[in-house]
Amino acid sequence: MYPLTLIRMSRGKVITMMLKDSQAVSGFLVKCDVAMNMHLQNATIQRKSGEKVFVKQCFLKGQNVKSVKIDPKILGKQHLFE
């Protein structure tokens, strides 16, 4: 299964992303496209300094994403697509 499929299966669930500039963003995934651009709602951005900022909505460009952490239950569903 492709990683993008797992991310898309996480729609409506909380995901956490590490960005290339060492910031972390967590929020409810609204949408993800083929370039891994993601729209999140009720997101928390943790800056390098440790400061946390809450935003109602944010849009992340896929080229800035270093890694994505999804709900482990989603990984259990991947056998349905093989």
C-alpha positions, 0 to 999 in steps of 0.5 A: 500500500502506498503511503499517500493512501494511508494518509488519505485513510486518516481523513477526519482523524488527528495526524502529526507532521514533522516539517523540514524546519523542525516544527511539528503540526498536529490537527484533524486532516480535512483533505490531502492531494497527490502532492501531499498538500494537506488541509488541517482543522483545529491544528496545533503548531509546535515551534522549535522554541517549544511554543505552541500556537493554535490555529483553526485551519492551516494548509501545508505544502507537501514539499515542507513535510518531513514525516507523518504520524498517523493512527496505528489503527489505520495501519491495521486496515491496510490488509483490506487493500492488498 
